[in-house]
Amino acid sequence: MEQNLHPVLSVRLFTDEKCFGPGVAVLLRKVRELHSLRAAAMSIGMAYSKAWTILKNAQQSLGFKLLDSTTGGKHGGGARLTPEGETLLDAYDRYCAALRAHAQTLFNETFDGILPL
């Protein structure tokens, strides 16, 4: 079995404590797609209460809302990312992509000839 050695990076943003990372990003992407925090949580196998807690903690640490949500009613409820949530998620995704690209280049330069890449 041939193994392709490669770096794997995970980016987490901190204030005094962790406030944003891969888990929150996945949850927000799913809310963007499904227009519902409950549906987003279910789609990734997460309890709605846990999703809400993660989101509430992130918003508190960041100091701004990530989601606007409405409760049921005649037309049903739903959720959408706030403009700040959209901006943060897009910036996070761009940052992670650039970091992965740079990390791969640096990895190749550093390990060239040492390990099978």
Stockholm file with secondary structure:
# STOCKHOLM 1.0

chainA/1-117         MEQNLHPVLSVRLFTDEKCFGPGVAVLLRKVRELHSLRAAAMSIGMAYSKAWTILKNAQQSLGFKLLDSTTGGKHGGGARLTPEGETLLDAYDRYCAALRAHAQTLFNETFDGILPL
#=GR chainA/1-117 SS CCCCCCCCCCCCEESSSEEECHHHHHHHHHHHHHSCHHHHHHHTTCCHHHHHHHHHHHHHHHTSCSEEEECCSTTCCEEEECHHHHHHHHHHHHHHHHHHHHHHHHHHHHHTTTSCC
#=GC SS_cons         CCCCCCCCCCCCEESSSEEECHHHHHHHHHHHHHSCHHHHHHHTTCCHHHHHHHHHHHHHHHTSCSEEEECCSTTCCEEEECHHHHHHHHHHHHHHHHHHHHHHHHHHHHHTTTSCC
//
